[in-house]
Amino acid sequence: MDEAEERRLLVQGDGDHEPLLLPSQSHRQTTASSWPVLSCWPPSSFLLNEESKLINPPNSWIQTETGDWQRDEEWEPWPEDASVYTGDGSVDIKGRPAARRTTGNWRACFFILGTECCERLAYYGIANNLVTYLKIKLHQGNLEAARNVTTWQGTCYLTALIGAILADSYWGKYWTIAVFSSVYFIGLAVLTLSASLPALQPPSCFGSVCPESSLLQNGTFFLGLYMIALGTGGIKPCVSSFGADQFDDSDPTERVKQGSFFNWFYFCINIGALVAGTVIVWIQDNSGWGIGFAVPTVFMALAIASFFSASNMYRYQKPGGSPVTRVCQVVVAAFRKWRIKLPLDASLLYEVDGQSSAIKGSRKLEHTSELEFLDKAAIISSTDAKSDFSANPWRLCTVTQVEELKILVRMFPVWATTIIFSGVFAQNSVFVEQGMVLDKRVGSFDVPPASLLTFDVISVMIWIPIYDRVLIPIARKFTGREKGFSELQRMGIGLVLSIVTMVSAALVELKRLEVARTEGLIHENVAVPMSILWQIPQYCFAGAAEVFTAIGQVEFFYGQGPDAMRSLCAALALVTVTLGSYLSSIILTLVSYLTTQGGDAGWIPDNLNEGHLDRFFWLMAGISFVNLLVYIGCAMRYKYKNV
């Protein structure tokens, strides 16, 4: 048999594997001492082409010194495989390199988008009308109810850190979503029982006397409520980043699709929110709270089913170990070498060989010249040179590990400025309270105040297609960017719109108070004869601001975050919602304390006709304007990462 014939040798086997090219001599992996000669094959179906390239090895195999074959756990696609496999290190459900044709992309994202739509319907089905439930069923006052809602909403996003750390460190995004979805479902079931069983609800009010809820009644309700907070927070940073993982950001075509994914991801969020703000709110107000909470529970079950049904299609990123530990290692190593001078040549800093970094699931990051003190963690000292470089990461870190921390430091100022934006959007409960003292009649139909949130959602759903299909192509012609606007430009536009939102709410309240004075209703805790539809503009401006800032923020933290910290960075974006809610609670508390001195009713009393809610909205607008100026300064100084 001649050489050419031998190259076409076929050893029969199971043939279960996709065709794969064996690399030429110049592309052999450094982890394999050598690749096999033709006389020694693994017992599977293999085919050689005329260039001595192996077709159909099972997930890449290497030959040991004894001549046996074993899988190479550090295998990566070679240059010849770029059109077959993803270039971002993702794998399929069986741990094999992810094939472009059969995994990920929009085929997998449809199920993720369906999951998010149902999950958000469940969340907003509880959140939208929660302030009403607290006031009517648990007999809480305006301020207490608003504070409880904003605190719970903040907790929903704070728990995102728990899910993100577990996903990036140990479980991966897929299993983190699976675990926390179960917690979420149980919390919804407990909440439904609390709203359905009379023993778990306080007695109805007798005139103006409303009995307080008991410890058991409060405990059961808030147990379910905060289980939901843990569940939704745990999966929230993972679903968006897991969906974005379905696109290979090393491929220009898929990178554009990834940017579009974030837009449609938010679109699906708002479909769920739209149904929740209309149908679910109507059911709660007209058919009872038990049924009104049971429907979101059913939709959460559908979300779980949708997610698991496409498991074979997904692309998975391996967890890279604890990001918190890696950050601490850089800080400790840098301080240990604080007296050592940095080399003039940055190439002398420690980095592993090859295309992949020492961090599992992460590509190498280019060295940057700022924050040079942290580079000391990558200096190879005489002590390091005498020992195994990778033996003690608390003494010596790679350049990529150092750059991970630098990225987090660079993102921090931008992250901090989005807290005020989140504080503005924590005012939805205050908007609802404002709507409760407006005329809710539209023709023969009474509009529930919480259902006005629908216009926020509709605004988002109108703006997303306009942004994705109209604004981006136009902006692309002027900026030359793949995505039209940079993430920072997009976020800045949204911050401007958030100021307009508060101004609009303040103007509506000024008009409402004027009507109350004219009608002699200042001391009457009743709705004024002014249509609730006057609130529509502030909700529409809020929706437009979300499309620019909220989506841009998620895209920014995913795109700029290190590969092995993407869930954590997505969680950091969500934590701004937490801090914004807590900030809103603090501001509400301070406003209540400072404006009620001397026996005054204050800006936000139980009877809003006696208050000055407009001043609160002007205060938020002023804070937002100062925040915008700070953001512009931070954005102008920000440097994007280089892989």
N, C-alpha and C positions, 0 to 999 in steps of 0.2 A: 504494500500500500504506500503510495507516494505521499508527500507532505500535504499537497492540496486535498487529496482524498481523505487524509487523516483529519484535516480541519473540518471536514463535513461529517465527521463521525457522529452518529446519533446513538446514544445509549437509551434504550426504552425505559420508561418509568411512569409515574403517575401523571405528569404533565399539568400539575395544578398551578404552576407559577407563570407570571407574566414574563415575556421576553425581556432580557436585560443584557446589556453589552459588558463584556469584561474589559477593563481599561488596558490601554497599551502600557508598555514598560514605563513611560514617563509619567503615567497617572496612577501608579500603584499607591495604595494606602501605606502610610508609614507604620501603621499598627500591624500589618501583616508582613512577616519576614519574606515571604515569596508567594507567588501565585503558582498554581499547579502546572506541571507538564501534562501532555496528553495521555500519558500512560497511567495516570492516577486520577480517577474521577470519583466524586461522591455518588452514592447510589440514588440517583434521581434522573430526571429527563434533562439532558443537556445537548446543545447543538452548537457546533463551531461554524463560524463563517470563514471566508477566505482570508480574513485579516487576523486570524487567530483570536477572535473575540468570542467569548463564551455567551451563548444564548440560553436563558432560562435557568440560572442557578437560584436556589431558594434563598432569597433575601441576602445574597452575598455570603459566600463561604470562604474560609481560609484553611490552609493546610498546616497542620502542626508538625513539629519536628519528627514525630513518629510516622508521619504519612497519613494520619487520620484527618478527617474533615470536621470542622465545627463552624458555627455561625460566628461572624465577626460583629460583636455588639456595637462597635464604634464605626460601622460602615456608614458611608454617606454617598449620595449619588455623585458620579464623576461628570466631567464636562460633557462626555458623549450622551449622558442621560438627561441633559437639561430639558429636553422636550418631552420626556416621559415622566420624570419625577419632580416634585416641588424642590425648590432651592432654599427653603427656609427651615429645613430640618424636621418638618412635620411627618408623622407616621399615621398608618391606618389603625383600625381597632385591634389588629393582631400584632402591632409593633413593627410592621414592615414599612419601608419608605413609601410615602403617600403618592400614588399615581395621579397625575393631573386629570386623566380622562374619567376615572371612576370614583374619585373622592372630592369632597369639598365643592367649592364654587357655588353658584346659585342653587344647584340641585339639592345641596345640603341645607343651604340657608333658608329655603322655603319652610322647612320644619322648625328651624330656630325662630324664624319670624312668627310662625304660628304659635309657638310656645310663648313668646314674649307677648303677643297680642292677648292670649287667654290669661296669662299671669297678670298683666296690667289691668285687665278687666276686673279680675278678682281684687287686686289692690285698691283700685279707684272705687270699686263697688263698696268698699269699706271706708276709704278715706274721704270721699267727696261729701258724704252726708254725716260723717262722724260727729261733727260739732252739733248737728241737730239732734242726734241720738243722745248725746251727753246732756243736752239741755232738757229735752222732752222726757226721756226715759229715766235718766239718772239724776235729773233735777239739779244740774249744775248751772251756775251763773255765766254770763257772757265771758268775763275775764278768765274764770277757772276753766271753762270749756275750751276757749281759744288757746290757753296755755297748755292744756293737756294734749290738744291736737298737734300743736307745733312741736312739743316735746316728743310725742310718739313718732311724728314724721321724721324728726331729727334722728331718733334712735334707729329707725328703719334704714337710714343711710350710714349711720355710724357702724352698725354691725357688718357693713360691707367689708371692713378691714379684716374681720375674722374670716370670712369666706375667701378673700383675696390671698391672705397669707397661707391658708390651708391649700388653696389651689396652686399657688406658685411653688410652695415648699414640698408638699407631700402627695396630695390626692390628685392633682391635675384638675382642670376646669370641669371636665365631664362628671367625675364622681362627686365633686363639690356641689354641683348643681343637683345631682341626684339626692344627696343626703339632705340638703337644706330645703329642697322642694317638699320632702316628706314632713319636715318640721312645719313648714308653711301650711300644708294641708291639714295637719292636726290642729294648728292654731285656729284655722277657719272653722273647723268642726266645733271646737270649744266655744268660739264666739257665737256660732249659730245656736248652740244649746242655751247659752246665756240669754239670748234674745227670744228664745222660744218657750222656755219653762217659766211659768209664773213665779215659782219659788226663787228664781234667780233674778227677779226684777223687783224694785221697790213699788209700794202701792201708788196708785194714781193720785194726783193732786186733788185736794178738796178746796176749790176756790183758789185763793192765793197761798194756801198752805200746802207745801210739797214735802212729804216725808223723805228723809235722807236714806240713801241706799245703805244696806248693811255691809259688814266686812266680807261676808261670803259673796254677796252679790257683786260688790266692787272687785273682790279678789278673782272671781271666776271670769268676769268680763276682761279685766286687765291682764290676766294670765293668757287668755286667748289672743288678746290684742298684741302683747309683746312677744308671743311665739310667732305671730305673723311678722313682726318687726325683725326677729332673728332670721326667719326663713327668707323673706324678701331681700333683706340686706345681704344674706349669705350668697344668694344666687345672682344678685344684680350685677356685680362687677364681672362675673364669670360669663354671663350670657352674651353680653355685648362683645367682649374680647374673644370668646369662643367662636362667635359668628364671624368676627373679623379674621380669625385664624383660618377660616375656610378659604381665604384668598392669599396667594403667595405674594408677599410684598416685595420679593426680589424680582418679580416679573412685572414690567411696566403695564401690561394690559390688565392683569389681575389687580394691580395697585389702584388703578382708576375705579375698578368695580368695588374695591374695598371702601373707597371714599363714598361711593354711591350707597353701599350697604348701610353705613351709619345713618344716612338720610331716611332710607326706607325702614330701618329698624325703629327710628323715632316715629315714622308714619304709623307703623303697626302698634306702637305704644299708644298712640292717640286714637286709633280705631277702638282699642279696648277702653280707653278713657271716654270716648264718645258714647259707646253703649252704656258704660257705667253711669255717666252723667245724665243720661236721658232715661233709658229703660229701667236700670237698677234703682236709680233715685225715685222714679215714679212708683215702682213696686214697693219700695220701703215706705213711701209716704201714703200709699193707698191700699196696699195689700198686707202690710204688716212687716215688722222687722225680722221676724223669724224666716219668712220666705225671702225677704230682701237680702239676708246674709247667706241663705242656703244656695242661692243662684251663683254667687261668686265662688262658693266652695266647689260646686260642680264644674265650673270653668277651670278652676285650678287643677282638678283631676284630668281634664282634657289637655291642659298644658303639659302635665307630666307625661301623658300618653303620647302626645305629639313629639316630645323631645326624645323619648326612648325609641320611637319607631324608626328613626333614621340613623341609628348607631353605626351601622355598617358603612354609611356614606361619609361620616365625619373625618376630618383631619385633626389629629391630636398633637399637641406640643407637650413634650416631656417636662415635668416639674424640675426646676433647676436647683432645688435646695432653698433653704430659708433666706429670703432677701434681707431680712433684718440682721441675720448673722453675718452676711457678706458685708453689709454696711458697717457693722461694728468692727469687723476684722480690718477694714481699710483704716478706720479711725485709730484703732489700737496700733496697727503697724506703722502708721504715719507718725504717731507720737513717740513710738519706740525709737524712731530714726530721726527725730527732729533736729539733732545736731549734725547729721550727715548732709553734705552739700549735694544738690542735684547735678547729675552729669549734663554737660552742655548738649550732648547728643541724646535726644529722647529715645533713639533706637536701642540704647543701652539699658533702658528700663525693662523689667521682666515681663515676658509674654511667652506663651507656649507656641510651639511650631504648628504649622498647618493652618487650614482655613477656619476651623472651629476654635472657639475659646475653651478655656478650662471649665466654664460653667455650662452644664448640660442644658441643651435647648437654646443656646444663645450664640449669636455670631460675634465676631470680634468688633470692637469699637476703636476708631482711630483716636490717637492721643491728641488732647487739646492743651493749649498753653495756659489756660486760666486755672485758678485754684491750685497753684503749683505745690502748695504745702502737702496736699493729698498725694501728689506723685511720689513723695518720700516712701509711701507704702510699697512701691514697686522698685525701689533701689535694691540692687543685689549687693549686699554688704559682704565683707570677707567671711563672716560667719555663715551667711547663706551659701556662699560659693563652696564651702567645705562640706555642706550637707545636701541632702535631697531638697531641691528647690520647692517642691510641692508638699513637703512633709509638714510644714507649719504655716498655714495661711494667716495666722495671727502675727507672723513676723514678715511675711513676704506675700504680696498680692500681685495679680497680673494687671496689666494696663487696662484691660477690659473691665475688671472688677473696680478699679479706681474710677474709670469713666462712668460706671453705673452711678456711683455716688455723686459725681460731678453733675450728671444729668438731673438728678433729683434736686440738687442745690439750685441749679439754674431754673428749674421749673417752679421752685417755691414762690418767688414773688408773683408770678402769673397766677398760681394756685390761690394765693392769699387774696388777690383782688377779686376773685370770683365768689368769695364768701358773701360780699355785700349783694351781689346779683342774686344769690340764693336766698338771702334775707328778704329781698323784694318779693320773690315768688312764694315765700312762706306766708304772705299776707292773704292768701286765698280764703282762709277762715274769716279774716276781717272783712273781706269783700262779701262773703256770705252773710255776715252779721249786718253789713250795710244794706244788703238786699232785703233782709227781713223787715226793715222799716221803710221800705218803698212799696208802692202799690203793685201787688203781684198779679192783678187781673189783666189778662190780655184777651179781650173779647169775653167769651164765656168760660175761659180756661184760667185756672190759677197756676202760675208758674212757680215751682219750688225754687227758692233762692239758690240752692246748690246746683240746680240744672243750668244756671247761667255759665258755669264752668265749661259747658258745651261749646260756647263761642270761642273760648281759648283753644279748645281742641280743633274746632272747625278751622280756625285761623291757621293753626299748625298744619293741618291737612291740605289747606290751600297753598300755603307758602312752600311746603316741601317740594311738590312737583314743579312749581315755578322756579325755585332755587336750583333744583337738580337739572331741569330740562331747558331753562331759559337763561337764568342769570349766570350759571357756570360757563356755558358755551360763549356767552358775550364777554364775560370777564377773562376767559382764556385767551381771547383774541388780543386783549390789551396787556395782560400780565405775562402771558406765555407759560403760565403754570398749568400742570395737569388738572388741578382741581379748581382753577379759576382764581379763587381767593386763598390766601394762606389761612391756616387755622386761627392765627392771632388777629388777622384783619376781620375775619368772620365774627369772632367773639366780640371785638370792639364795636361792631355795628349793633350787635345785640344789647350791649351795655347802654348805648344811646337810647335804644327803644325801651329799655327798662325804666329809664328816667321819664320818658313820655308816658309810660303806664301809670306811674305814681302821680304825675301832673293831672292826667285825665281823671283818676279816682278822686283827687282833691277838688277838682272843679265840679264834679258831680255832687260831692258832699256839700260844697258851698251852696249849690243850687238847692239841695234837699233841705238844708237848714233854713234857707230863705223862705221856702214854701212852708216849713213848720212854723216859723214866726208869723208869717202872713195868715195862716189858718188857726193860730192860737193853740198850737199843739206842743209847745215847748215842754210843758210839764205833764204831757200825756204820753205814756209808753205805748204808742200806737204807730202804725204805718202812716206816712204822709201821702197825700194825693199827688204823687209823682211816679210815673211809670218805672218799673224795674228795668225796662229796656234801655234806660239811660246808662246802665252799667256795661252795655255791650262793647263800646269803644275800648274801655280799659282792659277787658278780657281779650279783645282782638290784638291790641298792642302787646299784651303779655305773650300771646301765642307767637307773634312775629319775632319777639325777642328770644323766645325759646329756640326757634329754628336756627337763629344765628349763633347765639351764645351757648346754649345747652348742648346742641349737637356738635358745634365746633370744639367745645371743651372736651367731650368724650373722644373725638377724633384726635385732638391735640395730645391728650395724655396717653392714648394708645400708640399713636405714631411716634411720639418722642420718647416714650418710655423704653427702657432696656428690654430686650427680648424676653428675658427670664423674670421680668417684673411687671408684665403688662396687666395682669389682674390687679396687682397692688396699685399701679398707677390709675387704673380705672376706678379702684376703690377710693383713691385720693380725690379724684374728681367728684365722686359721690359724697365724700365726707364734707365737701364744701356745702352740700345741701344740708347736712347735719348741723354744721357750724352756723349756717345761715338761719336755720330754724331756731337753734339755741340763741343766736344773736337777736332774732326777732322776739323770742320769749323774754330775754333780758331787757330789750328796749321797751316792750309792753309793760314789764314790771316797773321799770324806772319811770316811764311816762305816767303810769298809774300812781306811783308814790309821789312824784314831784308835782303833779297837777292836782292832787287832792289835798294839798296842804291848806290849812286854814278853813277846812270844811267845804271847799269847792267840790263840785260834782266830778271834775276831771275831764280829760279829753275823751275817755272811752268808758263812760258809766253804763250801767245796765239799761238805762233809758238814754239811747243815743241822741234823742232830740234835745237833751239838756247838755250834751257834750260838744266836743270840737274834734271829731274824727278827721276833719279836713287838715288840721294842724299836724296830726300824726302822718298823714300822707305827704304833706310838704316837707316834714322832717326827713322821711325816707328818700324823697327826691333829692334833697340837698346832700344827704350822705352819699347817694349814688353818684351825684355829679363829681364830688371830690374823689370818689373811688375811680371814676372814669379817667380823671387826670393822672392819677397814680398808675393806672393800668397802661395808659399810653406810654408813659416813661419806661415801664418794665418791658413792654412789648418791643420798643425800639432798641433795647439793649440785649434782647434775647438772641442766643446763637443756637441754631438747629444742630442736631446730632448728625454725625457721619459714621456710617457702618463700614 
